Amino acid sequence: MGLILQQALLLGGIGFGIAYLLGQRVFPLFPRRVIITEGDVLQLAVIVFGISVASSVLGIWKAMRVSPNEALS
């Protein structure tokens, strides 16, 4: 169960990192300024963390509902 949670958090962190770095490169190219404060970035990080935890809990819950006989067949 811990491995599923670790994978979900790792994927969420990698996705957040790529989006943040890509945003830093792309935002100056927009014709209008996009202002993203540190508070916005922190809120987004918390949202990504929450979604990652919720998705791993859902995956664990679904995996626990499968009977061992079904998994082996």
C-alpha positions in Angstrom: 0.0 0.0 0.0 2.8 2.4 0.8 4.4 1.7 -2.6 1.2 2.8 -4.4 1.1 6.0 -2.3 4.8 6.7 -3.0 4.3 6.2 -6.7 1.3 8.6 -6.8 3.2 11.2 -4.8 6.3 10.9 -7.1 4.2 11.2 -10.2 2.4 14.2 -8.8 5.7 15.8 -7.8 7.3 15.2 -11.2 4.2 16.6 -12.9 4.2 19.7 -10.7 7.9 20.2 -11.3 7.6 20.0 -15.0 4.6 22.3 -15.1 6.3 24.8 -12.9 9.5 24.9 -15.0 7.6 24.9 -18.2 5.4 27.8 -16.9 8.5 29.8 -16.0 9.7 29.5 -19.6 6.4 30.0 -21.4 4.7 32.8 -19.3 7.1 35.5 -20.6 6.1 34.7 -24.2 2.4 35.6 -23.6 1.3 39.0 -24.9 -0.1 39.9 -21.5 1.6 39.4 -18.2 0.5 36.5 -16.1 1.1 37.1 -12.4 1.5 34.0 -10.3 2.4 34.7 -6.7 4.2 32.3 -4.4 0.9 31.8 -2.6 -0.7 30.6 -5.8 2.2 28.1 -6.4 1.9 26.9 -2.8 -1.9 26.4 -3.2 -1.3 24.5 -6.4 1.3 22.2 -4.7 -1.2 21.4 -1.9 -3.9 20.6 -4.5 -1.6 18.3 -6.4 -0.6 16.6 -3.1 -4.3 16.1 -2.2 -5.2 14.7 -5.6 -2.2 12.4 -5.5 -3.2 11.0 -2.1 -6.8 10.7 -3.0 -6.0 8.8 -6.2 -3.7 6.4 -4.4 -6.3 5.8 -1.7 -8.8 5.1 -4.4 -6.4 2.7 -6.2 -5.6 0.9 -2.9 -9.3 0.6 -2.1 -10.1 -0.9 -5.5 -7.2 -3.3 -5.3 -8.3 -4.5 -1.9 -11.8 -5.3 -3.2 -10.4 -7.8 -5.8 -10.5 -11.3 -4.5 -7.2 -13.3 -4.7 -8.8 -15.9 -6.9 -9.8 -13.3 -9.4 -6.4 -11.8 -9.5 -4.7 -15.1 -10.2 -7.1 -16.2 -12.9 
